[in-house]
Amino acid sequence: MATLNLTGLQDHPILQPFRLNGRWYLPADNTIALHPTQTAFLLMNGKIGKPAQLPVQQQAKGQQQ
């Protein structure tokens, strides 16, 4: 599952133009940060993609934090 940032938002890729809260979002904008509760309808209609997966940083052997 994609991780939430400190404000609780997830970055989703924009697949098709759509209007949200009186503003148009275009695929040229690349991503949009949304709360998980805002995404269901846009995902279902194919306007946005699933949240980007952040790579997990792995520690090298012998290193400690």
PDBQT receptor file of N, H, CA, C and O in Angstrom, charges set to zero:
ATOM      1  N   MET A   1       0.844  -1.175   0.000  1.00  0.00    +0.000 N 
ATOM      2  CA  MET A   1       0.000   0.000   0.000  1.00  0.00    +0.000 C 
ATOM      3  C   MET A   1       0.888   1.235   0.000  1.00  0.00    +0.000 C 
ATOM      4  O   MET A   1       1.948   1.234   0.625  1.00  0.00    +0.000 OA
ATOM      5  N   ALA A   2       0.476   2.268  -0.680  1.00  0.00    +0.000 N 
ATOM      6  H   ALA A   2      -0.385   2.269  -1.187  1.00  0.00    +0.000 HD
ATOM      7  CA  ALA A   2       1.234   3.510  -0.713  1.00  0.00    +0.000 C 
ATOM      8  C   ALA A   2       1.158   4.183   0.645  1.00  0.00    +0.000 C 
ATOM      9  O   ALA A   2       0.160   4.082   1.358  1.00  0.00    +0.000 OA
ATOM     10  N   THR A   3       2.222   4.860   0.978  1.00  0.00    +0.000 N 
ATOM     11  H   THR A   3       3.033   4.942   0.399  1.00  0.00    +0.000 HD
ATOM     12  CA  THR A   3       2.268   5.509   2.280  1.00  0.00    +0.000 C 
ATOM     13  C   THR A   3       1.670   6.903   2.187  1.00  0.00    +0.000 C 
ATOM     14  O   THR A   3       1.728   7.553   1.142  1.00  0.00    +0.000 OA
ATOM     15  N   LEU A   4       1.101   7.347   3.283  1.00  0.00    +0.000 N 
ATOM     16  H   LEU A   4       1.054   6.819   4.131  1.00  0.00    +0.000 HD
ATOM     17  CA  LEU A   4       0.551   8.689   3.377  1.00  0.00    +0.000 C 
ATOM     18  C   LEU A   4       1.658   9.634   3.824  1.00  0.00    +0.000 C 
ATOM     19  O   LEU A   4       2.528   9.245   4.602  1.00  0.00    +0.000 OA
ATOM     20  N   ASN A   5       1.631  10.877   3.336  1.00  0.00    +0.000 N 
ATOM     21  H   ASN A   5       0.924  11.193   2.703  1.00  0.00    +0.000 HD
ATOM     22  CA  ASN A   5       2.585  11.843   3.844  1.00  0.00    +0.000 C 
ATOM     23  C   ASN A   5       2.051  12.407   5.156  1.00  0.00    +0.000 C 
ATOM     24  O   ASN A   5       1.019  11.950   5.646  1.00  0.00    +0.000 OA
ATOM     25  N   LEU A   6       2.726  13.378   5.723  1.00  0.00    +0.000 N 
ATOM     26  H   LEU A   6       3.565  13.749   5.325  1.00  0.00    +0.000 HD
ATOM     27  CA  LEU A   6       2.353  13.883   7.045  1.00  0.00    +0.000 C 
ATOM     28  C   LEU A   6       0.957  14.505   7.087  1.00  0.00    +0.000 C 
ATOM     29  O   LEU A   6       0.329  14.526   8.146  1.00  0.00    +0.000 OA
ATOM     30  N   THR A   7       0.466  15.005   5.967  1.00  0.00    +0.000 N 
ATOM     31  H   THR A   7       0.976  14.988   5.108  1.00  0.00    +0.000 HD
ATOM     32  CA  THR A   7      -0.858  15.623   5.950  1.00  0.00    +0.000 C 
ATOM     33  C   THR A   7      -1.963  14.622   5.640  1.00  0.00    +0.000 C 
ATOM     34  O   THR A   7      -3.137  14.995   5.634  1.00  0.00    +0.000 OA
ATOM     35  N   GLY A   8      -1.622  13.368   5.385  1.00  0.00    +0.000 N 
ATOM     36  H   GLY A   8      -0.669  13.065   5.391  1.00  0.00    +0.000 HD
ATOM     37  CA  GLY A   8      -2.616  12.348   5.087  1.00  0.00    +0.000 C 
ATOM     38  C   GLY A   8      -2.987  12.261   3.623  1.00  0.00    +0.000 C 
ATOM     39  O   GLY A   8      -4.006  11.657   3.287  1.00  0.00    +0.000 OA
ATOM     40  N   LEU A   9      -2.190  12.847   2.739  1.00  0.00    +0.000 N 
ATOM     41  H   LEU A   9      -1.362  13.338   3.013  1.00  0.00    +0.000 HD
ATOM     42  CA  LEU A   9      -2.480  12.852   1.307  1.00  0.00    +0.000 C 
ATOM     43  C   LEU A   9      -1.647  11.800   0.586  1.00  0.00    +0.000 C 
ATOM     44  O   LEU A   9      -0.551  11.450   1.025  1.00  0.00    +0.000 OA
ATOM     45  N   GLN A  10      -2.181  11.303  -0.525  1.00  0.00    +0.000 N 
ATOM     46  H   GLN A  10      -3.070  11.588  -0.881  1.00  0.00    +0.000 HD
ATOM     47  CA  GLN A  10      -1.468  10.372  -1.388  1.00  0.00    +0.000 C 
ATOM     48  C   GLN A  10      -1.392  10.984  -2.783  1.00  0.00    +0.000 C 
ATOM     49  O   GLN A  10      -2.339  11.629  -3.232  1.00  0.00    +0.000 OA
ATOM     50  N   ASP A  11      -0.267  10.785  -3.469  1.00  0.00    +0.000 N 
ATOM     51  H   ASP A  11       0.503  10.261  -3.105  1.00  0.00    +0.000 HD
ATOM     52  CA  ASP A  11      -0.109  11.273  -4.836  1.00  0.00    +0.000 C 
ATOM     53  C   ASP A  11      -0.655  10.242  -5.809  1.00  0.00    +0.000 C 
ATOM     54  O   ASP A  11      -0.258   9.077  -5.779  1.00  0.00    +0.000 OA
ATOM     55  N   HIS A  12      -1.570  10.675  -6.672  1.00  0.00    +0.000 N 
ATOM     56  H   HIS A  12      -1.893  11.621  -6.696  1.00  0.00    +0.000 HD
ATOM     57  CA  HIS A  12      -2.179   9.819  -7.690  1.00  0.00    +0.000 C 
ATOM     58  C   HIS A  12      -1.850  10.378  -9.062  1.00  0.00    +0.000 C 
ATOM     59  O   HIS A  12      -1.902  11.593  -9.252  1.00  0.00    +0.000 OA
ATOM     60  N   PRO A  13      -1.510   9.519 -10.033  1.00  0.00    +0.000 N 
ATOM     61  CA  PRO A  13      -1.300  10.012 -11.399  1.00  0.00    +0.000 C 
ATOM     62  C   PRO A  13      -2.643  10.386 -12.043  1.00  0.00    +0.000 C 
ATOM     63  O   PRO A  13      -3.647   9.702 -11.842  1.00  0.00    +0.000 OA
ATOM     64  N   ILE A  14      -2.647  11.466 -12.809  1.00  0.00    +0.000 N 
ATOM     65  H   ILE A  14      -1.831  12.021 -12.972  1.00  0.00    +0.000 HD
ATOM     66  CA  ILE A  14      -3.854  11.918 -13.508  1.00  0.00    +0.000 C 
ATOM     67  C   ILE A  14      -3.885  11.257 -14.875  1.00  0.00    +0.000 C 
ATOM     68  O   ILE A  14      -2.960  11.435 -15.667  1.00  0.00    +0.000 OA
ATOM     69  N   LEU A  15      -4.946  10.489 -15.167  1.00  0.00    +0.000 N 
ATOM     70  H   LEU A  15      -5.697  10.344 -14.523  1.00  0.00    +0.000 HD
ATOM     71  CA  LEU A  15      -5.067   9.771 -16.430  1.00  0.00    +0.000 C 
ATOM     72  C   LEU A  15      -5.931  10.498 -17.448  1.00  0.00    +0.000 C 
ATOM     73  O   LEU A  15      -5.646  10.454 -18.645  1.00  0.00    +0.000 OA
ATOM     74  N   GLN A  16      -6.994  11.174 -16.983  1.00  0.00    +0.000 N 
ATOM     75  H   GLN A  16      -7.225  11.210 -16.011  1.00  0.00    +0.000 HD
ATOM     76  CA  GLN A  16      -7.923  11.892 -17.858  1.00  0.00    +0.000 C 
ATOM     77  C   GLN A  16      -8.271  13.221 -17.201  1.00  0.00    +0.000 C 
ATOM     78  O   GLN A  16      -8.248  13.322 -15.974  1.00  0.00    +0.000 OA
ATOM     79  N   PRO A  17      -8.595  14.250 -17.997  1.00  0.00    +0.000 N 
ATOM     80  CA  PRO A  17      -8.998  15.534 -17.400  1.00  0.00    +0.000 C 
ATOM     81  C   PRO A  17     -10.257  15.367 -16.549  1.00  0.00    +0.000 C 
ATOM     82  O   PRO A  17     -11.163  14.613 -16.904  1.00  0.00    +0.000 OA
ATOM     83  N   PHE A  18     -10.300  16.074 -15.431  1.00  0.00    +0.000 N 
ATOM     84  H   PHE A  18      -9.564  16.686 -15.143  1.00  0.00    +0.000 HD
ATOM     85  CA  PHE A  18     -11.500  16.069 -14.579  1.00  0.00    +0.000 C 
ATOM     86  C   PHE A  18     -11.553  17.370 -13.800  1.00  0.00    +0.000 C 
ATOM     87  O   PHE A  18     -10.562  18.090 -13.680  1.00  0.00    +0.000 OA
ATOM     88  N   ARG A  19     -12.731  17.649 -13.276  1.00  0.00    +0.000 N 
ATOM     89  H   ARG A  19     -13.536  17.064 -13.373  1.00  0.00    +0.000 HD
ATOM     90  CA  ARG A  19     -12.954  18.864 -12.499  1.00  0.00    +0.000 C 
ATOM     91  C   ARG A  19     -13.216  18.466 -11.057  1.00  0.00    +0.000 C 
ATOM     92  O   ARG A  19     -14.011  17.567 -10.786  1.00  0.00    +0.000 OA
ATOM     93  N   LEU A  20     -12.542  19.140 -10.136  1.00  0.00    +0.000 N 
ATOM     94  H   LEU A  20     -11.896  19.871 -10.357  1.00  0.00    +0.000 HD
ATOM     95  CA  LEU A  20     -12.700  18.867  -8.710  1.00  0.00    +0.000 C 
ATOM     96  C   LEU A  20     -12.692  20.195  -7.968  1.00  0.00    +0.000 C 
ATOM     97  O   LEU A  20     -11.741  20.970  -8.077  1.00  0.00    +0.000 OA
ATOM     98  N   ASN A  21     -13.752  20.453  -7.216  1.00  0.00    +0.000 N 
ATOM     99  H   ASN A  21     -14.524  19.824  -7.127  1.00  0.00    +0.000 HD
ATOM    100  CA  ASN A  21     -13.875  21.692  -6.438  1.00  0.00    +0.000 C 
ATOM    101  C   ASN A  21     -13.710  22.940  -7.302  1.00  0.00    +0.000 C 
ATOM    102  O   ASN A  21     -13.065  23.903  -6.887  1.00  0.00    +0.000 OA
ATOM    103  N   GLY A  22     -14.295  22.927  -8.507  1.00  0.00    +0.000 N 
ATOM    104  H   GLY A  22     -14.820  22.145  -8.844  1.00  0.00    +0.000 HD
ATOM    105  CA  GLY A  22     -14.281  24.093  -9.374  1.00  0.00    +0.000 C 
ATOM    106  C   GLY A  22     -12.991  24.309 -10.143  1.00  0.00    +0.000 C 
ATOM    107  O   GLY A  22     -12.835  25.348 -10.783  1.00  0.00    +0.000 OA
ATOM    108  N   ARG A  23     -12.071  23.374 -10.103  1.00  0.00    +0.000 N 
ATOM    109  H   ARG A  23     -12.197  22.529  -9.583  1.00  0.00    +0.000 HD
ATOM    110  CA  ARG A  23     -10.794  23.501 -10.815  1.00  0.00    +0.000 C 
ATOM    111  C   ARG A  23     -10.601  22.302 -11.728  1.00  0.00    +0.000 C 
ATOM    112  O   ARG A  23     -10.910  21.171 -11.355  1.00  0.00    +0.000 OA
ATOM    113  N   TRP A  24     -10.087  22.554 -12.930  1.00  0.00    +0.000 N 
ATOM    114  H   TRP A  24      -9.836  23.473 -13.234  1.00  0.00    +0.000 HD
ATOM    115  CA  TRP A  24      -9.796  21.478 -13.865  1.00  0.00    +0.000 C 
ATOM    116  C   TRP A  24      -8.397  20.947 -13.610  1.00  0.00    +0.000 C 
ATOM    117  O   TRP A  24      -7.459  21.724 -13.428  1.00  0.00    +0.000 OA
ATOM    118  N   TYR A  25      -8.251  19.636 -13.597  1.00  0.00    +0.000 N 
ATOM    119  H   TYR A  25      -9.013  19.005 -13.745  1.00  0.00    +0.000 HD
ATOM    120  CA  TYR A  25      -6.955  18.963 -13.470  1.00  0.00    +0.000 C 
ATOM    121  C   TYR A  25      -6.710  18.202 -14.767  1.00  0.00    +0.000 C 
ATOM    122  O   TYR A  25      -7.546  17.404 -15.191  1.00  0.00    +0.000 OA
ATOM    123  N   LEU A  26      -5.574  18.447 -15.388  1.00  0.00    +0.000 N 
ATOM    124  H   LEU A  26      -4.895  19.095 -15.043  1.00  0.00    +0.000 HD
ATOM    125  CA  LEU A  26      -5.236  17.859 -16.676  1.00  0.00    +0.000 C 
ATOM    126  C   LEU A  26      -4.100  16.851 -16.518  1.00  0.00    +0.000 C 
ATOM    127  O   LEU A  26      -3.314  16.952 -15.576  1.00  0.00    +0.000 OA
ATOM    128  N   PRO A  27      -4.006  15.884 -17.425  1.00  0.00    +0.000 N 
ATOM    129  CA  PRO A  27      -2.900  14.918 -17.356  1.00  0.00    +0.000 C 
ATOM    130  C   PRO A  27      -1.520  15.581 -17.405  1.00  0.00    +0.000 C 
ATOM    131  O   PRO A  27      -0.544  14.999 -16.930  1.00  0.00    +0.000 OA
ATOM    132  N   ALA A  28      -1.426  16.782 -17.969  1.00  0.00    +0.000 N 
ATOM    133  H   ALA A  28      -2.219  17.254 -18.355  1.00  0.00    +0.000 HD
ATOM    134  CA  ALA A  28      -0.147  17.499 -18.004  1.00  0.00    +0.000 C 
ATOM    135  C   ALA A  28       0.327  17.860 -16.604  1.00  0.00    +0.000 C 
ATOM    136  O   ALA A  28       1.516  18.108 -16.401  1.00  0.00    +0.000 OA
ATOM    137  N   ASP A  29      -0.595  17.894 -15.624  1.00  0.00    +0.000 N 
ATOM    138  H   ASP A  29      -1.561  17.692 -15.789  1.00  0.00    +0.000 HD
ATOM    139  CA  ASP A  29      -0.229  18.180 -14.235  1.00  0.00    +0.000 C 
ATOM    140  C   ASP A  29       0.480  16.991 -13.581  1.00  0.00    +0.000 C 
ATOM    141  O   ASP A  29       1.046  17.132 -12.497  1.00  0.00    +0.000 OA
ATOM    142  N   ASN A  30       0.454  15.837 -14.219  1.00  0.00    +0.000 N 
ATOM    143  H   ASN A  30      -0.006  15.722 -15.099  1.00  0.00    +0.000 HD
ATOM    144  CA  ASN A  30       1.089  14.592 -13.783  1.00  0.00    +0.000 C 
ATOM    145  C   ASN A  30       0.438  13.955 -12.560  1.00  0.00    +0.000 C 
ATOM    146  O   ASN A  30      -0.102  12.856 -12.682  1.00  0.00    +0.000 OA
ATOM    147  N   THR A  31       0.461  14.580 -11.398  1.00  0.00    +0.000 N 
ATOM    148  H   THR A  31       0.900  15.473 -11.298  1.00  0.00    +0.000 HD
ATOM    149  CA  THR A  31      -0.104  13.957 -10.198  1.00  0.00    +0.000 C 
ATOM    150  C   THR A  31      -0.978  14.952  -9.440  1.00  0.00    +0.000 C 
ATOM    151  O   THR A  31      -0.902  16.164  -9.638  1.00  0.00    +0.000 OA
ATOM    152  N   ILE A  32      -1.805  14.394  -8.571  1.00  0.00    +0.000 N 
ATOM    153  H   ILE A  32      -1.867  13.409  -8.411  1.00  0.00    +0.000 HD
ATOM    154  CA  ILE A  32      -2.642  15.192  -7.684  1.00  0.00    +0.000 C 
ATOM    155  C   ILE A  32      -2.591  14.535  -6.306  1.00  0.00    +0.000 C 
ATOM    156  O   ILE A  32      -2.652  13.311  -6.193  1.00  0.00    +0.000 OA
ATOM    157  N   ALA A  33      -2.479  15.348  -5.270  1.00  0.00    +0.000 N 
ATOM    158  H   ALA A  33      -2.430  16.343  -5.362  1.00  0.00    +0.000 HD
ATOM    159  CA  ALA A  33      -2.457  14.849  -3.896  1.00  0.00    +0.000 C 
ATOM    160  C   ALA A  33      -3.875  14.884  -3.340  1.00  0.00    +0.000 C 
ATOM    161  O   ALA A  33      -4.494  15.945  -3.259  1.00  0.00    +0.000 OA
ATOM    162  N   LEU A  34      -4.382  13.718  -2.958  1.00  0.00    +0.000 N 
ATOM    163  H   LEU A  34      -3.879  12.856  -3.024  1.00  0.00    +0.000 HD
ATOM    164  CA  LEU A  34      -5.755  13.602  -2.459  1.00  0.00    +0.000 C 
ATOM    165  C   LEU A  34      -5.793  12.800  -1.172  1.00  0.00    +0.000 C 
ATOM    166  O   LEU A  34      -4.936  11.952  -0.922  1.00  0.00    +0.000 OA
ATOM    167  N   HIS A  35      -6.807  13.085  -0.357  1.00  0.00    +0.000 N 
ATOM    168  H   HIS A  35      -7.503  13.774  -0.560  1.00  0.00    +0.000 HD
ATOM    169  CA  HIS A  35      -7.078  12.241   0.805  1.00  0.00    +0.000 C 
ATOM    170  C   HIS A  35      -7.679  10.929   0.300  1.00  0.00    +0.000 C 
ATOM    171  O   HIS A  35      -8.357  10.925  -0.727  1.00  0.00    +0.000 OA
ATOM    172  N   PRO A  36      -7.448   9.829   0.990  1.00  0.00    +0.000 N 
ATOM    173  CA  PRO A  36      -7.994   8.543   0.545  1.00  0.00    +0.000 C 
ATOM    174  C   PRO A  36      -9.516   8.556   0.375  1.00  0.00    +0.000 C 
ATOM    175  O   PRO A  36     -10.040   7.813  -0.454  1.00  0.00    +0.000 OA
ATOM    176  N   THR A  37     -10.231   9.375   1.135  1.00  0.00    +0.000 N 
ATOM    177  H   THR A  37      -9.805   9.979   1.809  1.00  0.00    +0.000 HD
ATOM    178  CA  THR A  37     -11.689   9.422   1.015  1.00  0.00    +0.000 C 
ATOM    179  C   THR A  37     -12.138  10.123  -0.266  1.00  0.00    +0.000 C 
ATOM    180  O   THR A  37     -13.286   9.953  -0.678  1.00  0.00    +0.000 OA
ATOM    181  N   GLN A  38     -11.274  10.900  -0.905  1.00  0.00    +0.000 N 
ATOM    182  H   GLN A  38     -10.341  11.039  -0.571  1.00  0.00    +0.000 HD
ATOM    183  CA  GLN A  38     -11.632  11.613  -2.128  1.00  0.00    +0.000 C 
ATOM    184  C   GLN A  38     -11.414  10.776  -3.384  1.00  0.00    +0.000 C 
ATOM    185  O   GLN A  38     -11.860  11.174  -4.460  1.00  0.00    +0.000 OA
ATOM    186  N   THR A  39     -10.759   9.654  -3.286  1.00  0.00    +0.000 N 
ATOM    187  H   THR A  39     -10.396   9.330  -2.412  1.00  0.00    +0.000 HD
ATOM    188  CA  THR A  39     -10.273   8.958  -4.470  1.00  0.00    +0.000 C 
ATOM    189  C   THR A  39     -11.227   7.926  -5.065  1.00  0.00    +0.000 C 
ATOM    190  O   THR A  39     -11.102   7.611  -6.248  1.00  0.00    +0.000 OA
ATOM    191  N   ALA A  40     -12.161   7.393  -4.309  1.00  0.00    +0.000 N 
ATOM    192  H   ALA A  40     -12.263   7.648  -3.348  1.00  0.00    +0.000 HD
ATOM    193  CA  ALA A  40     -12.965   6.257  -4.763  1.00  0.00    +0.000 C 
ATOM    194  C   ALA A  40     -13.677   6.528  -6.087  1.00  0.00    +0.000 C 
ATOM    195  O   ALA A  40     -13.568   5.730  -7.019  1.00  0.00    +0.000 OA
ATOM    196  N   PHE A  41     -14.393   7.623  -6.182  1.00  0.00    +0.000 N 
ATOM    197  H   PHE A  41     -14.482   8.271  -5.426  1.00  0.00    +0.000 HD
ATOM    198  CA  PHE A  41     -15.161   7.916  -7.395  1.00  0.00    +0.000 C 
ATOM    199  C   PHE A  41     -14.243   8.175  -8.587  1.00  0.00    +0.000 C 
ATOM    200  O   PHE A  41     -14.530   7.728  -9.698  1.00  0.00    +0.000 OA
ATOM    201  N   LEU A  42     -13.140   8.894  -8.366  1.00  0.00    +0.000 N 
ATOM    202  H   LEU A  42     -12.907   9.258  -7.464  1.00  0.00    +0.000 HD
ATOM    203  CA  LEU A  42     -12.210   9.203  -9.457  1.00  0.00    +0.000 C 
ATOM    204  C   LEU A  42     -11.489   7.945  -9.940  1.00  0.00    +0.000 C 
ATOM    205  O   LEU A  42     -11.246   7.797 -11.137  1.00  0.00    +0.000 OA
ATOM    206  N   LEU A  43     -11.146   7.043  -9.028  1.00  0.00    +0.000 N 
ATOM    207  H   LEU A  43     -11.343   7.164  -8.055  1.00  0.00    +0.000 HD
ATOM    208  CA  LEU A  43     -10.530   5.767  -9.415  1.00  0.00    +0.000 C 
ATOM    209  C   LEU A  43     -11.508   4.918 -10.220  1.00  0.00    +0.000 C 
ATOM    210  O   LEU A  43     -11.139   4.325 -11.234  1.00  0.00    +0.000 OA
ATOM    211  N   MET A  44     -12.757   4.863  -9.762  1.00  0.00    +0.000 N 
ATOM    212  H   MET A  44     -13.057   5.345  -8.939  1.00  0.00    +0.000 HD
ATOM    213  CA  MET A  44     -13.769   4.044 -10.411  1.00  0.00    +0.000 C 
ATOM    214  C   MET A  44     -14.034   4.505 -11.845  1.00  0.00    +0.000 C 
ATOM    215  O   MET A  44     -14.285   3.680 -12.724  1.00  0.00    +0.000 OA
ATOM    216  N   ASN A  45     -13.980   5.811 -12.087  1.00  0.00    +0.000 N 
ATOM    217  H   ASN A  45     -13.776   6.481 -11.373  1.00  0.00    +0.000 HD
ATOM    218  CA  ASN A  45     -14.234   6.365 -13.416  1.00  0.00    +0.000 C 
ATOM    219  C   ASN A  45     -12.984   6.437 -14.282  1.00  0.00    +0.000 C 
ATOM    220  O   ASN A  45     -13.066   6.876 -15.429  1.00  0.00    +0.000 OA
ATOM    221  N   GLY A  46     -11.846   6.025 -13.777  1.00  0.00    +0.000 N 
ATOM    222  H   GLY A  46     -11.779   5.669 -12.845  1.00  0.00    +0.000 HD
ATOM    223  CA  GLY A  46     -10.627   6.014 -14.564  1.00  0.00    +0.000 C 
ATOM    224  C   GLY A  46      -9.986   7.373 -14.755  1.00  0.00    +0.000 C 
ATOM    225  O   GLY A  46      -9.182   7.549 -15.671  1.00  0.00    +0.000 OA
ATOM    226  N   LYS A  47     -10.318   8.330 -13.920  1.00  0.00    +0.000 N 
ATOM    227  H   LYS A  47     -10.971   8.186 -13.176  1.00  0.00    +0.000 HD
ATOM    228  CA  LYS A  47      -9.737   9.673 -14.039  1.00  0.00    +0.000 C 
ATOM    229  C   LYS A  47      -8.338   9.728 -13.439  1.00  0.00    +0.000 C 
ATOM    230  O   LYS A  47      -7.471  10.443 -13.942  1.00  0.00    +0.000 OA
ATOM    231  N   ILE A  48      -8.117   8.978 -12.368  1.00  0.00    +0.000 N 
ATOM    232  H   ILE A  48      -8.821   8.397 -11.959  1.00  0.00    +0.000 HD
ATOM    233  CA  ILE A  48      -6.804   8.927 -11.727  1.00  0.00    +0.000 C 
ATOM    234  C   ILE A  48      -6.362   7.477 -11.602  1.00  0.00    +0.000 C 
ATOM    235  O   ILE A  48      -7.180   6.559 -11.674  1.00  0.00    +0.000 OA
ATOM    236  N   GLY A  49      -5.073   7.281 -11.417  1.00  0.00    +0.000 N 
ATOM    237  H   GLY A  49      -4.409   8.026 -11.359  1.00  0.00    +0.000 HD
ATOM    238  CA  GLY A  49      -4.541   5.942 -11.221  1.00  0.00    +0.000 C 
ATOM    239  C   GLY A  49      -4.340   5.660  -9.740  1.00  0.00    +0.000 C 
ATOM    240  O   GLY A  49      -4.557   6.524  -8.891  1.00  0.00    +0.000 OA
ATOM    241  N   LYS A  50      -3.926   4.447  -9.453  1.00  0.00    +0.000 N 
ATOM    242  H   LYS A  50      -3.750   3.745 -10.143  1.00  0.00    +0.000 HD
ATOM    243  CA  LYS A  50      -3.654   4.074  -8.069  1.00  0.00    +0.000 C 
ATOM    244  C   LYS A  50      -2.459   4.868  -7.552  1.00  0.00    +0.000 C 
ATOM    245  O   LYS A  50      -1.613   5.293  -8.339  1.00  0.00    +0.000 OA
ATOM    246  N   PRO A  51      -2.381   5.072  -6.236  1.00  0.00    +0.000 N 
ATOM    247  CA  PRO A  51      -1.279   5.869  -5.689  1.00  0.00    +0.000 C 
ATOM    248  C   PRO A  51       0.079   5.260  -6.019  1.00  0.00    +0.000 C 
ATOM    249  O   PRO A  51       0.233   4.042  -6.105  1.00  0.00    +0.000 OA
ATOM    250  N   ALA A  52       1.033   6.122  -6.196  1.00  0.00    +0.000 N 
ATOM    251  H   ALA A  52       0.907   7.112  -6.125  1.00  0.00    +0.000 HD
ATOM    252  CA  ALA A  52       2.386   5.680  -6.524  1.00  0.00    +0.000 C 
ATOM    253  C   ALA A  52       2.979   4.921  -5.344  1.00  0.00    +0.000 C 
ATOM    254  O   ALA A  52       2.817   5.315  -4.189  1.00  0.00    +0.000 OA
ATOM    255  N   GLN A  53       3.663   3.838  -5.651  1.00  0.00    +0.000 N 
ATOM    256  H   GLN A  53       3.795   3.518  -6.589  1.00  0.00    +0.000 HD
ATOM    257  CA  GLN A  53       4.344   3.063  -4.619  1.00  0.00    +0.000 C 
ATOM    258  C   GLN A  53       5.703   3.691  -4.379  1.00  0.00    +0.000 C 
ATOM    259  O   GLN A  53       6.479   3.885  -5.315  1.00  0.00    +0.000 OA
ATOM    260  N   LEU A  54       5.990   4.006  -3.130  1.00  0.00    +0.000 N 
ATOM    261  H   LEU A  54       5.360   3.848  -2.370  1.00  0.00    +0.000 HD
ATOM    262  CA  LEU A  54       7.290   4.557  -2.794  1.00  0.00    +0.000 C 
ATOM    263  C   LEU A  54       8.273   3.423  -2.564  1.00  0.00    +0.000 C 
ATOM    264  O   LEU A  54       7.943   2.463  -1.868  1.00  0.00    +0.000 OA
ATOM    265  N   PRO A  55       9.483   3.506  -3.133  1.00  0.00    +0.000 N 
ATOM    266  CA  PRO A  55      10.452   2.425  -2.925  1.00  0.00    +0.000 C 
ATOM    267  C   PRO A  55      10.889   2.371  -1.464  1.00  0.00    +0.000 C 
ATOM    268  O   PRO A  55      11.090   3.399  -0.818  1.00  0.00    +0.000 OA
ATOM    269  N   VAL A  56      11.028   1.163  -0.968  1.00  0.00    +0.000 N 
ATOM    270  H   VAL A  56      10.865   0.327  -1.493  1.00  0.00    +0.000 HD
ATOM    271  CA  VAL A  56      11.469   0.967   0.408  1.00  0.00    +0.000 C 
ATOM    272  C   VAL A  56      12.987   0.941   0.408  1.00  0.00    +0.000 C 
ATOM    273  O   VAL A  56      13.608   0.165  -0.319  1.00  0.00    +0.000 OA
ATOM    274  N   GLN A  57      13.578   1.797   1.232  1.00  0.00    +0.000 N 
ATOM    275  H   GLN A  57      13.074   2.428   1.823  1.00  0.00    +0.000 HD
ATOM    276  CA  GLN A  57      15.030   1.834   1.308  1.00  0.00    +0.000 C 
ATOM    277  C   GLN A  57      15.504   0.708   2.211  1.00  0.00    +0.000 C 
ATOM    278  O   GLN A  57      15.060   0.573   3.351  1.00  0.00    +0.000 OA
ATOM    279  N   GLN A  58      16.414  -0.095   1.679  1.00  0.00    +0.000 N 
ATOM    280  H   GLN A  58      16.775   0.015   0.753  1.00  0.00    +0.000 HD
ATOM    281  CA  GLN A  58      16.947  -1.199   2.447  1.00  0.00    +0.000 C 
ATOM    282  C   GLN A  58      18.339  -0.845   2.931  1.00  0.00    +0.000 C 
ATOM    283  O   GLN A  58      19.122  -0.222   2.214  1.00  0.00    +0.000 OA
ATOM    284  N   GLN A  59      18.637  -1.250   4.153  1.00  0.00    +0.000 N 
ATOM    285  H   GLN A  59      18.000  -1.756   4.735  1.00  0.00    +0.000 HD
ATOM    286  CA  GLN A  59      19.953  -0.981   4.702  1.00  0.00    +0.000 C 
ATOM    287  C   GLN A  59      20.947  -2.014   4.197  1.00  0.00    +0.000 C 
ATOM    288  O   GLN A  59      20.622  -3.188   4.019  1.00  0.00    +0.000 OA
ATOM    289  N   ALA A  60      22.161  -1.547   3.974  1.00  0.00    +0.000 N 
ATOM    290  H   ALA A  60      22.426  -0.593   4.119  1.00  0.00    +0.000 HD
ATOM    291  CA  ALA A  60      23.220  -2.463   3.601  1.00  0.00    +0.000 C 
ATOM    292  C   ALA A  60      23.629  -3.277   4.830  1.00  0.00    +0.000 C 
ATOM    293  O   ALA A  60      23.501  -2.809   5.962  1.00  0.00    +0.000 OA
ATOM    294  N   LYS A  61      24.115  -4.484   4.604  1.00  0.00    +0.000 N 
ATOM    295  H   LYS A  61      24.219  -4.865   3.685  1.00  0.00    +0.000 HD
ATOM    296  CA  LYS A  61      24.506  -5.327   5.729  1.00  0.00    +0.000 C 
ATOM    297  C   LYS A  61      25.616  -4.667   6.530  1.00  0.00    +0.000 C 
ATOM    298  O   LYS A  61      26.569  -4.129   5.966  1.00  0.00    +0.000 OA
ATOM    299  N   GLY A  62      25.485  -4.715   7.842  1.00  0.00    +0.000 N 
ATOM    300  H   GLY A  62      24.711  -5.152   8.301  1.00  0.00    +0.000 HD
ATOM    301  CA  GLY A  62      26.482  -4.156   8.727  1.00  0.00    +0.000 C 
ATOM    302  C   GLY A  62      26.237  -2.711   9.091  1.00  0.00    +0.000 C 
ATOM    303  O   GLY A  62      26.940  -2.178   9.950  1.00  0.00    +0.000 OA
ATOM    304  N   GLN A  63      25.267  -2.051   8.474  1.00  0.00    +0.000 N 
ATOM    305  H   GLN A  63      24.697  -2.484   7.777  1.00  0.00    +0.000 HD
ATOM    306  CA  GLN A  63      24.969  -0.674   8.819  1.00  0.00    +0.000 C 
ATOM    307  C   GLN A  63      23.791  -0.623   9.779  1.00  0.00    +0.000 C 
ATOM    308  O   GLN A  63      22.834  -1.390   9.672  1.00  0.00    +0.000 OA
ATOM    309  N   GLN A  64      23.894   0.301  10.713  1.00  0.00    +0.000 N 
ATOM    310  H   GLN A  64      24.671   0.924  10.800  1.00  0.00    +0.000 HD
ATOM    311  CA  GLN A  64      22.804   0.473  11.675  1.00  0.00    +0.000 C 
ATOM    312  C   GLN A  64      22.375   1.933  11.662  1.00  0.00    +0.000 C 
ATOM    313  O   GLN A  64      23.166   2.817  11.331  1.00  0.00    +0.000 OA
ATOM    314  N   GLN A  65      21.126   2.180  12.021  1.00  0.00    +0.000 N 
ATOM    315  H   GLN A  65      20.484   1.462  12.290  1.00  0.00    +0.000 HD
ATOM    316  CA  GLN A  65      20.654   3.563  12.117  1.00  0.00    +0.000 C 
ATOM    317  C   GLN A  65      20.694   4.009  13.533  1.00  0.00    +0.000 C 
ATOM    318  O   GLN A  65      20.336   5.148  13.832  1.00  0.00    +0.000 OA
TER     319      GLN A  65
